[in-house]
Amino acid sequence: MNTQFSRVDEKEVSIEEKLRALYDLQSVVSAIDKIKILRGELPLEVQDLEDEIAGLKTRLHNLDDEIKNIETAISNKKISIRESQALIAKYSEQQNNVRNNREYDSLAKEIEFQNLEIQLSEKRIREFTTDMETRKETIDSSKVLLEERLDDLGRKNKELEEITEETRIEEEKLKARAEKIEFFIDPRLLTAFKRIRKNARNGLAVVTIQRDACGGCFNKIPPQRQLDIASRKKIIVCEYCGRILVDEKIGQIYEEE
């Protein structure tokens, strides 16, 4: 259809012209939809991979921080062990110079307590070491998975770029065409069109009568209502799905032009 659209006074535009413009716009945006379908799920797959990669990087960063904290905890426990050993040596030396059994027993209890502290610290070091090894294994597996996902992302991005490039020129022409048609349609009608299209599962806001039924929801349209639609004297919507209804001849005229 080669009609050059331009914004004109709404009073100068007939209902038939509005319906033709709406049908024309629907045809163009449906063609754009087909291009997007051609791209398939690639954009979503790319987004999912990017999200997963971001999650893996965050996990690796957190694991590195956790390992540093564990290493610090192990270091602190080793310092505690050396301090306890120093105290044991000190108390043992003092036992050689005690004046009575009470002092000796008191120092013995201190030595016993420090030995328990050493045992506890050694136990905690073993636990920390096990935790650290587990985290290191998780880091190794996460790095492998990250490399795989980065490879997947590179491949998916390449596929998407190839498909996008193949359809880019056609899509740009269609978008430019849609903008011209939208400029011709009055704002309220255009807003209604976009609202219906957004709520429609298949993106169809304008449909023709097919076999006496709505071309969107396939509910039967009464004969008199079909005559009203064919007369193109007013904009009629389907009482079931809310789509704008036009007669088949509008579509035929569009194809011929």
N, C-alpha and C positions, 0 to 999 in steps of 0.2 A: 504494500500500500504506500503510495508516494505522496499522500496529502501532506502539505506543510502546515504544521500546527502552530498557532500563535494565540496568546491570551486575548480574548475578546470579551465584550460585555456579555454577561450571562444571559441577558434578555435576547441577544442575537443568536444564541446557540439553541438549536432545537433539541428536543428530547432524543430524537433519532441520532443526531450528531453526538450527543453525550453517550448514548449507548454504543455507537460505533467506536468512539474513543476509548470507552471502557473495555470493549471487546478487544480492540487493538492492543491496549496496554496489557490485558491479560495474556494475549498471545505472545507478546514480547517477554514478559516476566516469566512465563512458562518455559520459553526457550532458554532463558538464563538458568532456570531451575534444572533443566535437562543437562546443561553444562556442569552444574554443581554435582548432579547425580553421577555424571561421567567420572568426576574425580573420586566418587565413591566415599569411602570412610577414611581416606588418606589424611585429610586435615585433622580429624578426630584422633586417628592413630598417632599422628605426629605430636599432637597436644598431650596425649596420654604418655608417650615416650618422654617428652620433655618434663612432664610432671614427675614421672618415675625417676628420671635421671637426677632431677633436683632433690628428690627424696633420698636417693642413694648418696648423693654428695653430702647432704645434711647428716645422714646416718654416719658416714665415714668421719666427718668432722667431730660429731659427738663422741664416737668411739675413741678417736685420738685423744680428746679431752679426758675421757674416762680412764684411759691407759696412763696418761700423765698423772692423774689424781691417784691412781693405784700405785704408781712408781713412787710418788711422794709419800704415800701411806707406808709402803714397804721400807722406804728410807727412814722414816720416823720410827718405825718399830725396831729397826736395826740400831738406831741411836739409843732407843730405850733399853735394848739388850746390853749395849756397851755400858750404859749408865748403871744398870742393875749389876753387871759384872764388877764394875768399879766399886759399888757399894758393898758387894759381897766380900771383895778383897779387903776393903776398909774394916768391915765388921769382923772379919776373921782375924785381922791383925789386932783389933781391939780386944778380942776374946783372950788374947795372950797376956793381957795386962789387967784383967778384971780383978776386983777385990773380993767378990762373993758370987755365989751361985745365981743370985737373982739377976745380977748384971749379965752374967754369962747366958742365962736362959733368955733374957730380953734380946741380946744380940743374936742368939740362935733363931729366935722368932723372926727377926728382921731379915736374917739370911734366908730363912725358909720362904718368907714373903717375896723376896727378890727372885728366888729360884722359880716360884710360881709365876711371877711377872714375866720372867724369861720364857717359860713354857708357853704362857698365853701369847706372848709376842711372836714366838716361833710358829704357833698354830695359826695366828692371824696372817703371818707372812705366807704360809703354805696356802691359805685360803685366797689371799690376794693374788698369789702367783697363778693359782688355778683360774681365777676370774680373768686375769690378764691374758692368759693363754687362750681362754675361750673367746675373749674379745678380739684377739689377734687373728684367730681362725675366722671369726665373723668378718673382720676387715678384709682378709684375703678373698673370701667368697664374694663379698660385696664388690671388691675391685674387679673381680672376674665378671660379675654380673653387670657392673657399670660399663666395662669395655664392650660387652655384648650389646647392651642397650645403645651405646654411642654408635656402634656399627649399624644397628637397626635404624637409628634415627637418621644417620647419613644416607642410608639406602632409601628410606621412606621420603626424605626431603628431596632426593634426586628424582624419584618417581613423581612426586608432587610438582616439582619445578618443570619437568618435561610435559606433564599433562596441562599444567597451567599455561605454559608457553604455547602449546598447541592450540589452546582455546582462548588465549588472551585477546587477540585482535577481534575475534567474533564476539566475545563477551563485552568488550569495550564499545563496539558498535551497537550492540543491543542495549547497553546501559544508556548510551547517548540517545538512542531512539526512545527509550522509556522516559527519559527526562523531558524530551520534546513533547511527548504525549501528555505527561503529567502537567506540563505548563498550560496545556490547552484545557484541562479539566478543572472545574472550580474547586477550591480548597476543601469545602465540606464533603463533596462527593468523593474526592480523592482520599480524604481521611477515612470515610466509610469503606471505600474499596480496600485500603490497607488494613483496616481493622478486621474486615471479613476474611481477607486473605491470610492474615496472621492466625486467625482461629480455625481456618480450614486445614484439615489434615494434609490434603494434597496441594495446598496453595492456590486453589481455584476460588476466586471471588466472583467471577462472571462465567456462567455456563449456559449452554444452549438447551433447548427442549429436545430430548432424544426419545423417540418412541413414546410420545405423550407423557414423558416423565422428566423430572429435574435431572440435568446431566451431572449434578454433584452428589445428591443423596438418593436419586432414582425413585423418589416418591412420585406418584401419579399427579399430573396437573389437570384440573378440570378443563373441558373444551372451551368454555367461555373465557377462562383465564388465559388459555393459549391464544385465543383471538385477540385479547387485550395486549398480550405480549407482542404478537405479530404486528399490531397496529403501531407500535413504537410511539405511543402518545404519552406514556408515563413510565417511570422506572418502577419495575415490579420485582419483589424479592420472593424467594421460596419461603412459604410459611413453615416449612419443616427445618431447613438448614440455614436460612437467612441469606443465601447467595443471590446475586443479581441475575435475573433470568432474561435471556434474549432468544429470538427465534433463530432457527438454523440458517436462514437465508443471509443473515448478517455475516455468519462464518463463511458462507459460500462466496459472498461478495468480496470479503477480505482475501480469500484464497485467489480469486480471479485477478484482483488488483495487485 
